Amino acid sequence: MKPSTELHSLIKSLTKSEKRFFKLNSSLQSGDKNYLKIFDFVEKQKKYNEEELKEHFKAETFIKHLPSEKNHLYRLILKSLRAYYSDQSVSSQLKQEIKNIDILNRKALYKECSKFVKRAKQLAEEYEKFYYWFELINWEKRLLEEAYESGIFTINLDDLINEEQGVVDKLRNLAEYHVLYSRINYIFRSGGFTRNEQEREVVNEIEDYHLIKGKNTALSTRATTICYYIKGVCSASKRDYESALIFFRKAKSVMERKSKIRDDLQQRYIATLNFLMLCYIDTYDFKNAESIVSEIKALKGKKAFSALDSKVRLFTATLIGELSLNNRKGQFERSIELVPDVESGLELYEEKINKEKQLLFTYNMAYAYFGIGDYRTALRYINEVLNDNEKQLRQDIYSFARIFNLIIHFELQNMDFLEYDLKSAARYLNKYDKDYQVEKLFITHIKLLSREEEIDAQKAIFVKFNEKLKELLKIDRENVILEYFDILAWTNSKMDEMSFAEAIQKRITAKK
């Protein structure tokens, strides 16, 4: 069985401050500290190698029980991290306060216990932490029994029961929104956009749900943010960017009005900014897209966004956003300038960057190199996408990567391979039920182009292809291909004998 790399991943994720805190805590413990020897050795390994670890400590007795020693070290690190972050998140603070309340109650220090309950409940209410709020009300009811037995009747039980019911309603309301979020998120993460009438019906069903279409259905700020976010994703998945922008701007505004809740919802806030940026790019509103990129960059270094998870999300949102923005504008040289930053970030964060973001990085870099005419490097990147096809993830990227791959081979004049790969690409594209025709139009004309060697004959095919493409792209849903590859600019570049970048910029200028 392959040795687990979980300990190595955890150690490598630690910051200097976290490591220092762990070492300090360890120094206070008595007895043998074999786990520190393992810690120091594993920390130096770029990639985990258990055989190397065993060889290094072969003279040590503890190496005979390595699995249990590793497990012990893993748990000690987590214990240290819990202590390190005990007062750095609201949830952690509330957990600690509830532990304090329990201890004081066991000591029969009811007056002091009541003070802790009151203080913790204010915090839970302020941050809309309904689970903890509900638990604190239960503590308040327990303490109320003690107060009644002591002849103190200053608190009304009915008020407390009404408050409890309100918290339960808000908790149930929020949970229901999370279920809806999971449904729309699955559709978007699997396909990127609705590809057929069946998928659009699912989105329409979510949009028609009473908590989504109704007014004042969200019972809390948290619920309001997720409601607008769901509406935005529904609209974006149908490429209704005008509506998507309205909803994402509302989600952003609600979070910014309650900054404490925004700081506790870092993931949703970054995702909202990311969607806003992409919607602006897809509607060619580059000025606002650049403004959102600046807002995302400005979050770096802020205390609320200092956790590793937030750092990774800010890195991917910023760099993918800038790559997408430059590529859409035809400013491919600017994208190439970002490649060293992308590669260093990918190396720094490694497996912490999810597969979807890795795909977007790779595809965008392929597009950038294609844009500057470096087709061989573009082919290397697009092959990375094609060779790692996930069955359930972003099939939109994989589908258009097939088209992009054929275009790259055409530019490299790999005609034999192009004709061979056409059949495979056609089979793949026909495998998924999609109700737009631009892919079929492309396959038909790239097949004709692969069989012609004469430049004039190819140009004639491009003219016909361009004419049919312009007509087809009058249908809004067919325009989806332009979000992945500006095929209209490509055909224009071949007809007008200009670079791909120049054709994109000319087309954008004509749109203004």
N, C-alpha and C positions, 0 to 999 in steps of 0.2 A: 504493500500500500504506500502511495506517495505521502511523504511527511507533510503535515499541515504547515502552512505558511502564515497562519493567523497571528502568531506571536510576533513574527518579524514585521508584519504589516502594522500591528499596533505600536510597536517600538518605533518604527520609522515615521509614524504619524505624530509622534510627540514633539512638541516645541522645546526649545532650550529651557524655558521656564518650567515646563511640566517635568522635564528630566531632572532638573535641579531640585524640584519639590519632592520627586520620588526618591532621589538619593538622600535628601535631608531626612525624610521620614524613615528611610531604611537605617540611617545612622543612629536613630534613636532606639532601634530594636536590638535586643540581646541575642546571643547564640550565633550559630553558623549562618552565613548568608551566601550559600551557593548560588542562589538565584541572581545575585548581583554579578557573579562571574559570567553566568549565561547572558544576562542583560548586556554587559559590556562587550561580549564577543559578538552577539547577534547584531548589536547596534552598528558595528563596523562592517557588517556584511551588506554589500550592495544588493545581492539576491540571496535568499535563504538557502544554505547548504548544510543539511543536517549531518552528512558524513564528515564534513570538515569540522563541525562542532564536536562530534564524537571523537575524532582523531585528536583534536587539541586537548580534550579533557580525559583522554583514555586512562590516565593514571589516577583520576579522581573517583571516589566511591559513588558519588551522586549520579555519575553518568549512567549507571546501571538502571536508574529509575528516571531516565530523562523525560518520558511523557508526563509523569506526575510533577516533576520539577518545573517543566514548561507550563503546565496548568496552574501550578502554585504561583509562578511569576506573573502569568497573565492576570490572575485574580488580584494579586497585589497591586499591579499597575492600575487596574480598574478602580480598586479601593482608593488609591492615591488620587486618581483623577476625580473621583466623587468628592473627595475632601477639597481638592484644588478648586473645583467649580461649585462648591456648596452654596456660595452666595453670589454666583455670577449669572444665574438665570432665575426668573420668577418661580418656575416650577420647583427648582432646587430649594429656594428660600421657603416656599410653602411646605415642602416635605419636611424640612428641618423644623419649622414652626409647629407642625402637627406632632412631630416626635417630642418636641419640648412640652407641648400641651399634654400629651399622654404621660410623660414623666411627672409633671406637676400634679396631674390628677391622681396618679398612683401615690404621691406623697401627701395627698389630701390638702394640697395648697390651692384651694378652689378660687380664692380671690385672685391670686396671681395667674391662675389658669385662665380665668375669664378675661383678664387683660390681654393675654396672648391670643386668645380666640378672636377678640374684637379687632386687634391689630392685623392678624392674619386675614380675617374676613374682608377688611377694607382693601388689602392688597389683592385678594382674589377677585373682588368686585371691580377694582380699578382695571385689572388686566383681563377680566372676563374669563377667569379660570374656573369654569363651572363645576368640574369634578371636585376640586378642592373646596370650592364655596359650599357645595352640597355637604361634603364631609364636615366642614366647620359648623354648619347649621346643626348637624347631628350632635356635635360636641356641645353646642350651645343648649340644645334641648336636654342633654344629660346633666349639664351644670344647672339648668333651670330646676330640675327635679331636686337637686341638692339645696338650691336656694329656697324652694317652697318648703322643704322639710325644716329649714332653718327659720322659717317665718318671713322670708323676703319675697314680696310679690310685686316688684317694680317692673318686671318684664311681662308683656302680654303674650301668652302662648299662641293665641289665634294669629297675631301678627307674624310670629315666627313660622307658623304653618303656611300662611299665605306667601311668605318670602320663599319658603322651601318649594312650594308649587311653582312659583315663577322661575326659580332656578332650574327645576326639572323641565319645564316647558322650553326654556332657552337651550338646555342641553339636548333635548330631543330634536328641537328645531335645527340646531347646528349639525347634529349627527345625520339628519336627513339630507342636508345640503352636501355633506361629505360623500354620501352614497351617490348622489347625482354627479358630483365632481369625478368620482372614480369611473363612472360610465363614460362621460365625455372625454376624460383623459385617455381611456383605453382606445377610443376611436382615433383620437389625434395622434397618439404615440404609435399606433399600428400603421396608419395610412397617411398621416400628415394633413389630409383633407378628405372630404367625402368623395368617393370615386363613382358611386352609382346611386340609384334611387333608393335602394334598400338602406344604405348607410345614411342617406339624407332623412329618411323616415325616422330612424333612431334618434337623430339629432333634433328633428322636429318634435318628437315625443318628449324629449328632455325640455325643450323650449316651452312646450305646452303644459308642463307640469305646474301645478297650482303655486308651488313655492317660487317658481321662476317667472311665470307670466303675471302673477298677482301683484298688487301694490301693497307695500308695507308688510310683506310676509316674513321678512328677516327680523328676528327678535333681539338681535345684538349687533354690535359693530363687527365682530368676527363673522357672523352669518351674512351681514351686508356685503362684506368684502368678497366672500366666496360666491355669493349670488351674482354679483357683477362679473366676477372672474369667469364663472361658468357661462354666463351669457356671452362674454367676449370670446371664449374658446369655441362655443357653438357657432357663432358668426364667422370666426376665422376659419373653422373647418369647412364652412360652405363658401369661403372666399368673399364673404360680405364684409369687406374691410371697413366700410363706412360705419356700419353698426358696431363692429368689433372695436374700433377706435373709441367710440362713445362709451362703451361699457368698460374697457380697460382704463380709460381716463377717470371714470367714476370710481373704479376700484382703487386706483392710485390716490385719488382725492380723499376718499374715506380713510384710508390708512394714514395719510399724511396729517389729517385733522386729529387723529388719535395716535400720536407718535409713539407712545409707549406700547400700544398694541402692534403698530407697524414694526417696531424693533423686535417684538416677540414673534412676528410673522415674517422673518427675513426671507425665507424661501419663497413665499407667495409674493412678497414685494418685488424681489429680483425677477421672478417669473413674469409679473405684470409689466415691469419695465421692458423686459425682453420681448414680450408679445407686442407692446406698443412700438418698439423699435422696428420689429419685423413687418408690422402692418404699414408703418410709414415707408419702409423700403419698398414693399410690394405695391404701394400706390405712388411711388416715385416722388414722395415728399421728403427729399434728402435733407433739407434744412432741419425739419423736426426730428428726423432719424439721428442726425448728428447731435442734436440737443439731448436726446435720450441717452446716447452713448456717453456724453459728458456727465449726465446724472449718475449713470452706473459707475463710472470711474470715480466720481466724487464720494462714493460709499466706501471705497477702500480706505482702511485705516480707522474708520469709525468703530467705536467700541462694540456697538451692537452687531457689527458685521465682521468681527475679528476672529470668529471661530473658523476652523479649517474648512468646514462644509460651506460656509459663506464665501471664503476666499476662492474655493474651487468654482463656485457658481458665478462669482464676479469675473473670474478669469475667463471662463467659457463664454459668458454673455458678452463681455467686452470684445474679445478677439474674434469670435464668430460674427458678432455684429459688425465690426470694422471690415472684416473680410467680405461679408455679404454686401455691405454698403459700397465698398470700393469696386467689387466685381459688377454690381448692378450699374454703376456709373461708367463702367469701362475703364476705370483707373487701376489697371492690373499691376502696374509697377508699384503702386502703393501697397497692394496686397502682398507682393513679393517681399517688400521691406519688413512686413510683419512676421514672415516665416520663422526667423530666428527666435522671436518672442514666443511664437506658438510652440515650436519644438522644445524650447527650454521649459515651458510650462507643462507640456505633456510629459516630459521626463521628470519634472519635480513632483507632479501630482499622480502620475502613472495610473494605476487601476482605480483611483478615486474619481476619475472622469468617466462618466457612464458611456455606454456604447453609442447612444444617440449623438452625444456631443462629439465623440471621436469620429463618427460618420460625417457629421457636418464639417468638422475641421478638414478631414481628408478630401471631401468633395470640393469644398471651397478652394483648397490649395491646388487641386487638379484644374479647376476652372481658371485660377489665377495664372498658372503656368501655360495653360492653353492660350490665354489672352495675350501673353507676350510672345507666343510662337514657339515655346519650348515644349513641343508635343511629346517628346520621349519622357520627360519628367511628369507631364500631365498623365501619360499612360500609366506610369508607375503608380501614381497616386490613385487613379481610378481603378486599377487592378486590385488595390488594397480593399476598396469598397466591394468590388464584385466577388472577391475571394472569401468574403466574410459575411455571407448573406444570412441574416436572421429571418426566421419564418414569421415572426409576429411583430417585428420592429420596423417602422418607417419604410414601408414598401414603396412609398413615393420616391424616396431617394434611390433605392435599388433599381426601380423601373427606369427612371431618367438617367441613371448611371449607365444602363445598357445602351440607351440612345447616344449618350455622350461618348461612350467607348467606340461606337461605330464611326462617329464623326472624327475622333482622334485618329483612328486607323485610316480613314479617308485622307486626312491631311498628311499622314505619313506615307501615303500611297501604298499601303499594305493591302493591295486589292485582292490577292488570293485569300488572305486571312479574313478580309472584310466579307467576301462572299460566303465563306464558310461560317462565320460568326452570325451572319444575318439570320440564318435558319434558327439558331439557338435563341437569339434575341426575340425573334418573332414568336416563337413558342412560349417564351417566358412572359412576354407582354400580353399574349392572348389568354394566359392562364388565369388572369385576374379579371373579374367582371367590372368593366369601366365603360361609362356611357359617353366618352368623347372620342373623336376620330383623328386627332392630330398625330397620334402614334402610328396609326395605319398609313396616313399620308406620308409620314417620314419614311417608313419602311419601304413603301412603294418606290419612292424617288431615290433613296440611297441605294436601292438594288439596281436601278437604272444607271446611276452614277458609277457604280462599281464595275459595270460592264462596258463603260466607255473610256477610252484612253485619250481621245482627241479633246483638247481644251475647248474648242468651239462647240463640240457636241455636248460636253459637260455644261458649258455656259447656257446652252439652250434648255437643258433639263432644269438648271437652276432658275431660269426665267419662269418656266411653267410651274415649278414647285413654289416659287415666290408668289405667283398670282393666286394659286389655290390656297396657299397658306394665309394670305391677307384676307381672303374671303371667309375662310374657316375661322380665323381669329376674331371675326366680328361677333361670334358667339362667345359670350363671356366665359363659360366654363372651359372652353378650349384654350384660353390664355394661360392656363396653369403651367404649361411647359416653359413659359418665359420666366417663371420664378426659379427655374433650375438651369435653363440654358436658353439664351436669347437666339432662338433659331431663326427669327426674322432678320435680325442683324447679320447672322451668318450668311444667309442667302443673299442679302443685300451686298455684303462684302465681296461675294463671288461675282455678282453681276457688275458691280461698280469698280471692281479691282482696287479695293482699299483694305486696310487691316480690319480685323474683327473689332478692335477697340474703337477705331474711328467710326465704324458702322454703328456701334452702340451709341456713341456720343452724338452722332448725327440724328439717330432715331429719337433719342431723349430730347434733343433740342427741338425737333419737329413736334413733340408732344406738348411743349410749353405754349 
